[in-house]
């Protein structure tokens, strides 16, 4: 984690004229009328899958087909034809990308308790993130996986120096700490089994810098390798360090009087790249010892920060110059919005589109410039960093999350993990998806333990109604409507619609090259009336939370709305809302 216009009503005469025009094959030079009651073109042939993008790579090895089913439904009247202001067209004749099951990941950290609470485990299981990163953010670089509480290695200093030269207590974290306020490594592994999740683990690189022994790099690499041995193949994906390009990270600034191998005071990309290879060699040897196959990621920065004094300059260039092709994948983080500003929705929401594309392009350019083979891109931390209006715990954060998922799939990322499952309230400047009861004195006022925030519900319904293959989609009409579309292996079409504007939008959906069925099903999500544009509530098909924040407690059993395909597929998306739809096959 980084600290740091709708159309007006038509007259009867106009409607009659429109119907007459629709019977005329030469209407408008062959153009489709704006308000078309059609549902799309018929079935052609099933589209073939494209080659896996090298930016996704082996993260697609565990791709799984998805089957859609629905039991109970709630009938819903569709809006009128004259209300439509936007048409979304979905094309099933081609596949943009297969969808990695690791796109829905999240982050666990050691200040969530021992991960044994039944309510917490139930929410994680329902969310079905696929992959959960640990031990968490910047504390990864002060984490000793095999040590009991307080039992730090003898070759680490009691104090560390920050980027400003201030010396403070090191505050190390320990993988064998069994205190109720933290999480042991073994309980993390147990949680993975109970929630059917896989792991991505971050080893302590900072130790290679601040360690005071004669060979700190080799010692830190050995510690990482022993974790791989202890893991015994349970974890395939590993990262070497966390955000080491940043001056906030442990190991950026070291006390050279205590260093024994001649390292410089400040970290550089060249040095990290050299050290990465030592770690990778040790960890791969350890994996071979236990008969495991692992993939190791190197820390990359998401953009060029030439004028940002907190970011080490030329980081990617220097790292790849030294590490070459030794990394298996590239690790990036992004908090999308302008750092710690009181940003409005019109600033926050577009960043999901612009920044996701920019990150992918920058990482690809970094590899090209270094002359190395392109490796898969893992966005192992993402969120927004807007503060002051409780943006992070709001309905807007949920909309942003939906758009990020759509954009990272579209732009060919291999995996993505949001930061994080639970954090600390901090007056609403909280990245946590759930209210964390472990942070005594810093929990959400009036909220139950592990109460899900709005983003939780948006992520839950996205995965529920988005298939295993993304297909092309386009929108004409309001620029506030953003769409992402998919197919299920069982044959249905999925459509996700986001309204990033302050007025409701009525949308017609057409699905081309599809043997369409008789019905469509959908969930509509939108915020409440509290806290202006940044509602802390979310309503699902009109059902809201029992308390003052979050969403409906019965979210897993709410029936989707359904309507007949005949006459056209139309829905109204509330202001700052989203809709998750599946169109039945014939």
C-alpha positions as a printed Julia matrix, in Angstrom:
586×3 Matrix{Float64}:
   0.0     0.0     0.0
   1.28    3.44   -0.86
   0.97    6.13    1.8
   1.65    8.74    0.06
 -29.85   13.74  -23.39
 -32.31   11.68  -23.0
 -34.83   11.98  -25.94
 -38.18   13.51  -25.18
 -41.47   11.68  -25.77
 -42.48   11.06  -29.36
 -45.83   12.21  -30.59
 -48.3     9.62  -31.84
 -47.72   10.89  -35.39
 -43.99   10.46  -35.0
 -44.41    6.95  -33.66
 -46.58    5.96  -36.61
 -44.0     7.42  -38.96
 -41.24    5.53  -37.19
 -43.09    2.22  -37.51
 -43.64    2.87  -41.2
 -39.98    3.62  -41.67
 -38.99    0.38  -39.99
 -40.94   -1.52  -42.65
 -39.04    0.3   -45.36
 -35.74   -1.49  -46.06
 -34.3     1.71  -47.49
 -34.99    3.81  -44.41
 -32.25    6.35  -43.78
 -29.93    4.91  -46.39
 -29.87    1.6   -44.52
 -29.11    3.1   -41.06
 -30.78    1.73  -37.95
 -33.23    4.11  -36.28
 -32.1     5.47  -32.93
 -34.95    3.8   -31.04
 -34.76    0.27  -32.41
 -36.95   -2.38  -30.8
 -34.68   -5.12  -32.15
 -32.59   -7.34  -29.91
 -29.73   -7.83  -32.35
 -28.76  -10.1   -35.21
 -29.09  -13.86  -35.17
 -26.58  -16.59  -34.51
 -23.65  -17.04  -36.9
 -20.92  -19.28  -35.51
 -19.27  -19.55  -32.15
 -16.27  -17.27  -31.99
 -12.87  -18.84  -31.5
 -10.62  -17.82  -28.64
  -7.71  -15.51  -29.4
  -4.16  -16.38  -28.49
  -3.33  -15.57  -24.88
  -1.75  -12.14  -24.6
   1.83  -12.21  -23.36
   0.77   -9.67  -20.73
  -1.56  -12.35  -19.29
   0.56  -15.44  -19.95
   0.58  -18.24  -17.39
  -2.06  -16.54  -15.24
  -4.46  -18.01  -17.8
  -3.26  -21.57  -17.17
  -5.95  -22.04  -14.55
  -8.71  -20.48  -16.63
 -12.05  -22.03  -15.83
 -15.27  -22.06  -17.88
 -18.33  -20.53  -16.26
 -21.88  -21.85  -16.36
 -24.83  -19.55  -15.74
 -27.98  -20.67  -13.97
 -30.9   -18.89  -12.36
 -33.62  -20.2   -10.07
 -36.03  -17.64   -8.64
 -36.66  -14.33  -10.42
 -38.72  -11.18   -9.96
 -40.68   -9.9   -12.94
 -39.93   -6.31  -13.85
 -41.56   -3.9   -16.28
 -39.12   -2.53  -18.83
 -38.94    1.2   -19.6
 -40.69    2.54  -22.67
 -39.08    2.77  -26.08
 -39.27    6.55  -26.1
 -37.21    6.76  -22.9
 -34.1     5.27  -24.47
 -31.17    7.66  -24.72
 -28.34    5.18  -25.26
 -27.95    1.99  -27.24
 -25.35   -0.6   -26.29
 -24.4    -3.12  -28.93
 -22.7    -6.39  -28.05
 -20.91   -8.48  -30.68
 -20.57  -12.2   -30.01
 -18.78  -12.89  -33.31
 -15.39  -12.42  -31.69
 -13.7   -12.81  -28.33
 -11.58  -10.01  -26.92
  -9.98  -12.14  -24.22
 -10.61  -15.07  -21.98
 -11.12  -13.93  -18.4
  -8.59  -15.01  -15.81
 -10.1   -16.28  -12.56
  -7.42  -14.17  -10.86
  -8.93  -10.85  -11.97
 -11.12  -10.7    -8.87
  -8.34  -10.91   -6.27
  -7.88   -9.01   -3.05
  -5.35   -8.45   -0.29
  -5.2    -9.93    3.19
  -3.07   -8.38    5.92
  -1.92   -9.33    9.43
  -4.13   -6.76   11.16
  -7.37   -8.58   10.29
  -7.16  -10.97   13.22
  -6.61  -14.7    12.92
  -8.99  -15.12    9.93
 -11.16  -17.59   11.78
 -14.31  -15.49   12.23
 -17.25  -17.25   10.56
 -18.83  -14.0     9.3
 -15.58  -12.93    7.67
 -14.97  -16.32    6.07
 -18.53  -16.39    4.73
 -18.11  -13.01    3.05
 -14.77  -14.02    1.5
 -16.26  -17.28    0.24
 -19.22  -15.45   -1.29
 -16.94  -12.87   -2.89
 -14.91  -15.7    -4.43
 -11.8   -13.6    -5.09
  -9.81  -16.49   -6.54
  -6.48  -15.15   -5.34
  -5.55  -13.43   -2.06
  -2.25  -11.66   -1.59
  -0.34  -11.6     1.7
   1.2   -10.68    4.04
   0.26   -7.2     2.93
   1.62   -4.0     1.5
   4.59   -2.2     2.94
   4.77   -4.36    6.04
   5.93   -7.2     3.76
   9.36   -5.58    3.89
   9.45   -5.88    7.7
   7.8    -9.32    7.9
   9.54  -12.43    9.21
   7.39  -15.38    8.25
   9.04  -17.93   10.55
   9.43  -15.88   13.73
   7.32  -15.68   16.87
   6.15  -12.34   18.21
   9.17  -10.22   19.1
  11.68  -12.83   17.94
  13.29  -10.85   15.16
  16.56  -12.16   13.69
  19.65  -11.03   15.57
  20.99   -9.24   12.49
  18.25   -6.64   12.16
  18.35   -3.2    13.79
  15.85   -2.24   16.46
  15.28    1.0    14.6
  14.99    1.9    10.93
  15.61    5.19    9.14
  12.89    6.71    6.99
  13.41    8.74    3.83
  13.71   11.96    5.8
  16.4    10.49    7.99
  14.13   10.1    11.02
  14.98    7.07   13.12
  11.97    5.18   14.5
  11.19    1.78   15.96
  11.3    -0.91   13.27
   7.91   -2.44   14.18
   8.58   -5.83   12.64
   5.76   -8.3    11.94
   5.9   -12.02   12.61
   4.37  -15.04   10.87
   4.1   -17.09   14.07
   2.33  -14.44   16.09
  -0.83  -16.01   17.53
  -2.24  -12.85   19.09
  -5.94  -12.23   18.49
  -5.25   -8.9    16.79
  -3.0   -10.37   14.1
  -2.79  -13.41   11.83
  -0.38  -16.29   11.82
   0.88  -17.6     8.52
  -0.67  -21.0     9.2
  -4.09  -19.45    9.73
  -3.68  -17.61    6.44
  -3.1   -20.94    4.73
  -6.14  -22.4     6.51
  -8.28  -19.48    5.35
  -7.22  -20.13    1.76
  -8.45  -23.72    1.99
 -11.74  -22.72    3.58
 -12.5   -20.04    0.97
 -11.18  -21.97   -2.06
  -8.61  -19.26   -2.77
  -5.05  -19.4    -4.01
  -2.16  -17.32   -2.76
   0.28  -14.75   -4.0
   2.96  -14.06   -1.39
   5.38  -11.16   -0.99
   8.77  -11.94    0.53
  10.79   -9.52    2.62
  13.2    -7.71    0.32
  13.86   -4.85    2.75
  15.86   -7.26    4.94
  18.46   -7.44    2.14
  19.08   -3.74    2.71
  18.82   -3.11    6.45
  20.22   -6.46    7.59
  23.44   -6.01    9.58
  25.01   -9.42    8.95
  28.03  -10.02    6.7
  25.9   -11.06    3.68
  22.5    -9.38    4.05
  21.36  -10.07    0.47
  22.1   -13.77    0.63
  20.62  -14.0     4.13
  17.37  -12.35    3.06
  17.21  -14.52   -0.07
  17.74  -17.62    2.09
  14.86  -16.56    4.36
  12.64  -16.24    1.27
  13.81  -19.62   -0.03
  13.02  -21.3     3.26
   9.5   -19.9     3.04
   9.18  -21.56   -0.37
  10.33  -24.83    1.2
   7.86  -24.47    4.07
   5.1   -23.64    1.61
   5.64  -26.97   -0.17
   4.01  -25.98   -3.43
   0.86  -24.48   -1.95
   1.73  -21.12   -3.5
   2.71  -20.66   -7.13
   3.05  -16.87   -7.3
   5.65  -14.89   -5.34
   6.79  -11.26   -5.31
  10.19   -9.99   -4.23
   9.44   -6.94   -2.1
   6.71   -4.34   -2.14
   6.84   -0.91   -3.82
  10.6    -0.75   -3.35
  10.76    2.12   -5.85
   9.19    4.33   -3.15
  11.02    6.22   -0.44
   8.35    5.16    2.07
   9.5     1.55    1.95
  11.7    -0.09    4.57
  15.16   -0.49    3.08
  15.07    2.61    0.92
  17.38    4.45    3.32
  19.83    2.39    5.39
  22.43    3.14    8.02
  25.6     2.48    6.04
  27.66    2.28    9.23
  25.85   -0.97   10.05
  25.93   -2.43    6.54
  28.61   -5.06    5.93
  28.59   -5.51    2.15
  29.13   -1.97    0.9
  25.61   -1.08   -0.11
  24.77    2.59   -0.74
  22.61    4.65    1.6
  19.73    4.9    -0.87
  18.27    2.12   -2.97
  18.43    2.26   -6.78
  16.69    0.25   -9.47
  20.05   -1.17  -10.51
  20.7    -2.5    -7.04
  17.23   -3.99   -6.66
  17.6    -5.65  -10.07
  20.88   -7.26   -9.03
  19.39   -8.42   -5.75
  16.28   -9.75   -7.46
  18.35  -12.32   -9.32
  19.87  -13.56   -6.06
  16.41  -13.97   -4.55
  15.05  -15.66   -7.67
  17.91  -18.17   -7.85
  17.53  -19.11   -4.18
  13.75  -19.38   -4.36
  13.81  -21.5    -7.53
  16.33  -23.86   -5.98
  14.07  -24.19   -2.96
  11.05  -24.9    -5.18
  12.98  -27.63   -6.95
  13.91  -29.12   -3.58
  10.23  -29.62   -2.71
   9.08  -30.52   -6.23
   7.16  -27.28   -6.74
   6.81  -24.93   -9.7
   6.75  -21.25   -8.8
   6.58  -17.93  -10.64
   8.46  -14.93   -9.25
   7.5   -11.3    -9.87
   9.69   -8.23   -9.83
   8.56   -4.84   -8.55
   7.84   -2.33  -11.3
   6.48    1.2   -11.11
   3.27    1.98  -12.99
   4.35    5.22  -14.7
   7.29    7.54  -15.18
   7.55    9.84  -12.18
  10.47   11.99  -13.32
   9.52   14.94  -11.11
   8.14   13.01   -8.14
  10.74   13.05   -5.33
   9.16   10.07   -3.58
   9.79    7.68   -6.51
  13.22    6.42   -7.51
  13.9     7.73  -11.01
  14.35    5.37  -13.97
  13.26    2.46  -11.79
  11.91    0.12  -14.49
  14.79    0.84  -16.84
  17.39    0.08  -14.2
  15.64   -2.99  -12.78
  15.26   -4.66  -16.17
  18.8    -3.75  -17.18
  20.01   -5.86  -14.28
  17.29   -8.49  -13.88
  16.91   -9.11  -17.61
  14.59  -12.03  -18.3
  14.88  -13.54  -14.82
  11.49  -12.23  -13.58
   8.52  -14.41  -14.47
   6.07  -11.53  -14.19
   5.9    -7.8   -13.52
   4.23   -6.47  -10.37
   2.52   -3.06  -10.49
   0.35   -1.08   -8.08
  -2.0     1.81   -8.78
  -4.23    3.96   -6.63
  -5.61    5.58   -9.77
  -6.77    8.98   -8.54
  -4.73   12.11   -7.7
  -3.04   11.31   -4.4
  -4.99   12.25   -1.25
  -7.16   14.89   -2.92
 -10.84   15.47   -2.21
 -11.75   14.35   -5.73
 -15.28   14.43   -7.14
 -16.92   11.52   -9.01
 -16.18   13.13  -12.39
 -12.49   13.01  -11.48
 -12.47    9.56   -9.9
 -14.47    7.46  -12.34
 -12.67    8.21  -15.64
  -9.35    7.13  -14.14
 -10.41    3.48  -14.36
 -10.26    3.79  -18.14
  -7.32    6.12  -18.63
  -4.99    4.73  -15.99
  -5.55    1.02  -16.71
  -4.62    1.54  -20.34
  -1.69    3.79  -19.46
  -0.27    1.25  -17.0
  -0.4    -1.6   -19.5
   1.21    0.52  -22.2
   3.95    1.8   -19.87
   4.93   -1.67  -18.68
   5.03   -2.93  -22.25
   7.19    0.01  -23.3
   9.49   -0.63  -20.33
  10.11   -4.19  -21.49
  10.61   -3.12  -25.1
  13.09   -0.42  -24.13
  15.07   -2.9   -22.05
  15.12   -5.45  -24.87
  13.63   -8.17  -22.68
  10.79  -10.58  -23.27
   7.38   -9.26  -22.3
   6.16  -10.94  -19.12
   2.66  -11.11  -17.61
   1.44   -8.06  -15.69
   0.05   -8.5   -12.18
  -1.78   -5.53  -10.65
  -1.38   -6.77   -7.1
  -2.68   -3.6    -5.41
  -5.29   -1.17   -6.72
  -7.87    1.19   -5.27
  -8.51    4.94   -5.16
  -6.65    7.42   -3.01
  -9.27   10.17   -2.71
  -9.86   11.53    0.78
 -11.99   14.0     2.71
 -15.52   12.94    1.69
 -15.4     9.23    2.56
 -14.82    8.4    -1.09
 -13.07    5.11   -0.38
 -16.04    3.59    1.45
 -18.65    4.96   -0.94
 -20.9     3.83   -3.73
 -18.58    5.7    -6.12
 -15.71    3.41   -5.08
 -17.93    0.5    -6.09
 -18.58    1.96   -9.54
 -14.88    2.62   -9.96
 -14.14   -0.99   -9.0
 -16.51   -2.29  -11.68
 -14.8    -0.18  -14.3
 -11.33   -1.23  -13.19
 -12.26   -4.89  -13.57
 -13.62   -4.27  -17.05
 -10.59   -2.27  -18.1
  -7.88   -4.6   -16.77
  -9.53   -7.51  -18.58
  -9.76   -5.43  -21.76
  -6.13   -4.33  -21.5
  -4.75   -7.83  -21.07
  -3.56   -7.92  -17.47
  -2.83  -11.34  -16.03
  -4.3   -10.8   -12.58
  -5.54   -8.05  -10.29
  -5.94   -7.83   -6.5
  -7.71   -4.92   -4.86
  -6.3    -3.38   -1.69
  -7.74   -4.64    0.66
 -10.27   -6.83    2.45
 -10.13   -4.88    5.7
  -8.06   -1.93    6.84
  -8.96    0.76    9.4
 -11.74    3.36    9.39
  -9.64    6.54    9.56
 -12.73    8.79    9.34
 -13.82    7.07    6.15
 -10.47    7.18    4.41
 -10.54    3.4     4.5
  -9.53    1.12    1.64
 -11.13   -1.87    3.35
 -13.87   -3.78    1.59
 -15.21   -4.77    5.01
 -15.45   -2.99    8.38
 -12.53   -4.27   10.42
 -13.48   -4.9    14.08
  -9.88   -5.78   15.01
  -8.7    -2.17   14.79
 -10.14   -1.21   18.17
 -10.95    2.48   18.35
 -10.66    2.85   14.58
 -13.72    1.0    13.31
 -16.68    2.37   11.38
 -19.14    3.99   13.81
 -22.38    2.05   14.11
 -21.36   -0.69   11.69
 -21.36   -4.38   12.51
 -18.17   -6.41   12.47
 -17.11   -7.2     8.9
 -19.99   -5.12    7.5
 -19.43   -5.06    3.71
 -18.91   -1.67    2.07
 -20.63   -0.76   -1.23
 -17.67   -1.9    -3.37
 -18.11   -5.43   -2.02
 -21.54   -5.71   -3.61
 -20.41   -4.31   -6.94
 -17.55   -6.83   -7.06
 -19.83   -9.68   -6.0
 -22.41   -9.06   -8.71
 -19.81   -8.34  -11.39
 -18.3   -11.77  -10.99
 -21.72  -13.41  -10.71
 -22.95  -11.93  -14.0
 -19.74  -11.64  -16.03
 -18.79  -14.68  -18.07
 -15.51  -16.37  -18.86
 -14.85  -14.55  -22.16
 -14.95  -10.82  -22.83
 -16.52   -9.77  -26.14
 -16.65   -6.39  -27.9
 -19.25   -3.85  -26.91
 -19.99   -0.26  -27.92
 -22.35    2.48  -26.81
 -24.0     5.32  -28.71
 -25.79    8.11  -26.92
 -24.78    9.3   -23.48
 -21.07    9.31  -22.73
 -21.97    8.59  -19.11
 -22.77    4.97  -20.01
 -19.85    2.54  -19.98
 -20.32   -1.09  -21.0
 -18.45   -4.38  -20.7
 -19.76   -7.6   -22.21
 -19.03  -11.3   -22.02
 -20.19  -14.8   -22.8
 -20.57  -17.81  -20.56
 -19.31  -21.21  -21.59
 -22.9   -22.39  -21.15
 -23.95  -20.02  -23.96
 -25.46  -16.92  -22.34
 -24.39  -13.32  -22.91
 -23.42  -11.06  -20.02
 -23.6    -7.26  -20.07
 -22.32   -4.87  -17.4
 -23.47   -1.25  -17.64
 -22.13    1.62  -15.55
 -23.76    5.03  -15.32
 -21.04    7.41  -14.19
 -23.36   10.43  -14.4
 -25.65   12.22  -11.97
 -28.83   11.5   -14.0
 -30.55    8.19  -14.68
 -29.96    6.66  -18.1
 -32.3     4.37  -20.03
 -30.4     1.97  -22.25
 -31.39   -0.38  -25.05
 -29.17   -3.44  -25.45
 -28.69   -5.27  -28.74
 -26.77   -8.54  -28.93
 -25.46   -9.38  -32.36
 -24.46  -12.81  -33.64
 -26.36  -14.55  -30.88
 -29.05  -17.23  -30.81
 -31.05  -15.25  -28.29
 -33.46  -16.72  -25.8
 -36.71  -15.39  -24.41
 -35.61  -13.62  -21.23
 -32.97  -11.42  -19.67
 -32.06  -11.17  -16.01
 -30.42   -8.32  -14.14
 -29.42   -6.65  -10.91
 -29.43   -2.88  -10.49
 -27.11   -1.32   -7.91
 -27.03    2.31   -6.8
 -26.23    4.44   -3.78
 -28.52    5.9    -1.14
 -29.42    9.48   -0.24
 -26.73    9.94    2.45
 -23.45   11.86    2.17
 -24.12   13.64   -1.11
 -22.46   11.99   -4.11
 -20.53    9.63   -1.86
 -23.24    7.5    -0.33
 -22.0     4.87    2.08
 -24.97    2.7     1.12
 -25.79    0.52   -1.84
 -29.2    -0.77   -2.91
 -29.55   -4.03   -4.81
 -32.77   -4.18   -6.83
 -34.14   -1.62   -4.4
 -33.09   -3.45   -1.22
 -30.75   -1.52    1.06
 -28.84   -2.12    4.29
 -30.43   -2.77    7.66
 -28.08   -0.2     9.17
 -26.85    3.17    8.01
 -24.1     1.89    5.69
 -23.29   -1.0     3.41
 -25.83   -3.07    1.54
 -28.48   -5.74    2.04
 -27.52   -8.61    4.3
 -29.37  -11.11    2.1
 -27.31  -10.28   -0.98
 -26.76  -13.94   -1.9
 -30.5   -14.7    -2.1
 -31.92  -11.59   -3.78
 -33.64  -12.72   -6.96
 -32.69  -10.97  -10.19
 -35.19   -8.94  -12.1
 -36.39  -10.55  -15.31
 -38.15   -9.3   -18.44
 -38.96  -10.69  -21.88
 -36.54  -10.2   -24.74
 -39.48   -9.76  -27.1
 -39.9    -6.12  -28.02
 -36.34   -5.24  -27.07
 -33.98   -5.33  -24.13
 -34.24   -2.1   -22.13
 -33.19   -1.08  -18.63
 -32.88    2.12  -16.65
 -29.64    2.62  -14.74
 -29.93    5.0   -11.77
 -27.62    7.94  -11.31
 -24.2     6.72  -10.21
 -25.37    3.14  -10.56
 -24.58   -0.07  -12.39
 -26.52   -2.92  -13.91
 -25.4    -6.53  -14.25
 -27.33   -8.46  -16.93
 -27.39  -11.92  -18.45
 -29.33  -12.55  -21.67
 -30.59  -16.11  -22.03
 -29.65  -18.3   -24.96
 -32.28  -20.08  -27.06
